[in-house]
């Protein structure tokens, strides 16, 4: 599996992450048609924002853009410089960018406790496919396919849901979904 942003340097703009119940999180995102330097810069800023948050994935709707793009890195390390400090060192980057993704195959079943940068403080077990095959474009518009298992498969499915206007609590039972929606709406109103 190749990373689509080669020689990633930890730099970029820290973008605002939109939180539930912002309407941009429930819209189906639009296909990306223009592959230019602005798109490359956006993807680098999304990666930077994801690392700073910290998270392992970030979709364009989470930063207020209704575009079919998400970034992911399940391999990087983030360590405190010293105990109880707000300074961190980052290493082992393996950034991936997925543009206009489409699932080719989904198999098996797994459960994983998920969280989301747009749903702060909410963690819950979610059923996902264990193995997937996905087709996507890189920042130059080139098409790729990838097989993914384990955490990478879960991350891809979670971020792709954002492109379809789905947050992970939508995949829970109605009772849990309604509980979290009320809790998050109340927290946002404060």
Buried (B, 14 or more C-beta within 10 A) or exposed (E): EEBBBEEBEBEBEEBEBBBBBBEBBBBEBEEBEEBEEEBBEBBBBBBBBBBBBEBBBBBBBBBEBBBBBBBBBBBBEEEEEEEEEEEEEBEEBBBBBBBBBBBEEBEEEBEBEBBBBBBBEBEBEBEBBBBBBBBBBBBEBEEBEBEBBEBBBBBBBBBBBBBBBBBBBBBBEEEBBEBBBEBBEEEEEE
